[in-house]
Amino acid sequence: MRPFRNILIGMAISLILSGVTSGMERFPPPDFVETDHVIPSPTSPGPRQDVYEYIDAAVLLAALGLASYLVLKKRSRRAIFALSVFSLLYFGFWRKGCVCSIGAIQNIVFSIFDRDYAVPIVVLVFFLLPLVFTLFFGRTFCAAVCPLGAIQDMVLSRPVSVPGWLESGLRLFAYVYLAAAVLFAATGSAFVICRYDPFISIFRLSGSINMLILGGCMLLIGVFVGRPYCRFICPYGVILRQLSRLSKWRVTITPDECIQCRLCEDSCPFGAIRKPTTQWPAQEYHVAKKRLAFLLLLLPVLVFLGGWAGSSLKSVTSRAHETVRLAEQIYVEETGKTEEITDSSTAFRATGQEIKKLYEQASNIRARFELGGWILGGFIGLVIGLKLIGLSVWRQRTDYEADRASCLACGRCFNYCPREHLRLKKTKEVADKW
Amino acid sequence: MAKDNKVINRRNFLRDGLWGGCLAALGVVAGASARKNRKNDMVWQIDPYKCIACDICATHCVLEDSAVKCIQQYDICGYCDFCPGYFELGASVLDTGAENELCPTGAIKRTFIEDPYYEYDIDESLCIGCAKCVKGCAAFGNGSIYLQVRHDRCLNCNECSIAVACPSGAFKRVPADEPYLLKKVDHV
């Protein structure tokens, strides 16, 4: 029993010494004398090979090209739908929602602010390609390539129209979400877009119960309100909207000319069809002019207010960073305000780092949150101000048009246009002739 | 499909200028990112020296069956008869009885090699990543059993749910061509 007792004593000593869980080598390696046992090495199965990543990028390029062709040239809602089913299956259920263009915003921002992190080339491609395509062809990415858009498109069966004021108001959330995502990614605190992606647990067919409920609710809302995520939440959509305003080519309801038959008026479930406008009423003109001047003066005030609000939230927002959370926990423990000790504070104390240094790091991070709050809060103020200005400028339109920013290029309106029917018949006649 | 009519007026000029500016901005983003160039993907891994062997890995993975499993680094292992990663602390007999084993799923296999050495292998299909054995092995043994993200299972989420919850900051991104962080061998 002597060796056994020695082990017990050894154990007792090491129990006292064991501050760190990673352990130390207490026992010498075995020397096999009777057998020639070879010490094996642990297996290390590799991650998914890079070649598949490049295949993903190639599929994205092909899908974007095809979507642009289908939307602008072929003008076939059925084909667009079929492509979006494919995208849902491939990028959604097969690739399980990661890699995704929406989330790639955070990788790009993170790599700008973090010296050690470089964006993998495929993530960069996923971020840039849809943006470039949007500059040329409008939001064809949203139409048939994005799996999040596709899953919402599938369930939309009883569309109700959202009033304009509510639509603009809710859309503001997407800007706030984008600003928050950039702030948290830039400070290296969290990737909120990924964390609160409502559909990812559906794509993976697993996930936390809260996220499953959120995803289910989103889809349920999506039955009645067309693509709620795309219109009111999606931070990538915010960028796509602005680029789409400038696009070289764009979706038109009619293939050639608008005959103002009003048939397409209510065809868009996303409220993206703009009606022709009449002349600005003369008596309103003066009031509107004054209002515009007032709003232009209000713009810097709104930017300042936004920045001030954003920066004064720093004690709340900075808590997203783990170092700040840890410093706060340590502070509470040190000042004796709590008896409870968390795993993270125990782990921190085991590393033997100085508490002062931790506090210093935390206050540096908080300062970055303050600066980021000024910039991004100011951005939100600017967005609100520009929206108000945009509302008080009279736009002249003679035809029914798809709004350049809001149009998701889904192609639902094509079939409502009598000119489209004429075109199809004509092409069919030509085809029959040949 | 409509193309802007190419009349040069102030509006079109501004629009074209903005369009070019946006394209250039995207080019700058591409260029700046390519300068830091990383061809490979990044994957998640646990730094075994930072891991505190809490049981968060077992429960926080988005996979039903966590991608984090224990591994046995045999060249650190002492091949002890009384393995503190295998046996419950107050084990009455040193045998394979469930009441003596530490692992709740019986994922560790104990094989006799020669007196007094036993080899311990981990059956990954049974391991749930609860790190009970890691704690035992680190506290009383050589620390040869520890947690690693198994890349044949890991989905490589853009934000790892376990990393978010990890109390000791042991999760980090590593290049995909060196996806494991194995411990250094101290002896020899």
Interface residues (C-beta under 8 A of the other chain):
Chain A: P3 F4 I7 G10 M11 S14 L15 S18 V20 T21 S22 G23 M24 E25 R26 F27 P28 P29 P30 F32 V33 E34 T35 H37 I39 P40 S41 P42 T43 S44 P45 G46 P47 R48 D50 E53 L72 K73 R75 K96 C98 V99 C100 G103 Q106 N107 I108 S111 I112 Y117 A118 V119 P120 I121 V122 L124 F127 L128 L131 V132 L135 A190 F191 C194 R195 S201 R204 S206 G207 S208 L243 L246 K248 W249 R250 V251 T252 P255 E322 T342 D343 S344 T346 A347 F348 A350
Chain B: M1 A2 K3 D4 R15 L18 W19 C22 L23 L26 V29 A30 A32 S33 A34 K36 N37 R38 K39 N40 D41 M42 V43 P48 Y49 K50 C51 I52 A53 C54 V62 L63 E64 I71 Q72 Q73 Y74 D75 I76 C77 G78 Y79 C80 F82 P84 I113 E114 D115 P116 Y117 E119 V134 K135 C137 A138 A139 F140 G141 N142 G143 S144 Y146 R150 H151 D152 C154 L155 N156 C157 N158 E159 S161 V164 P167 S168 G169 R173 A176 P179 Y180 L182 K183 D186 H187 V188
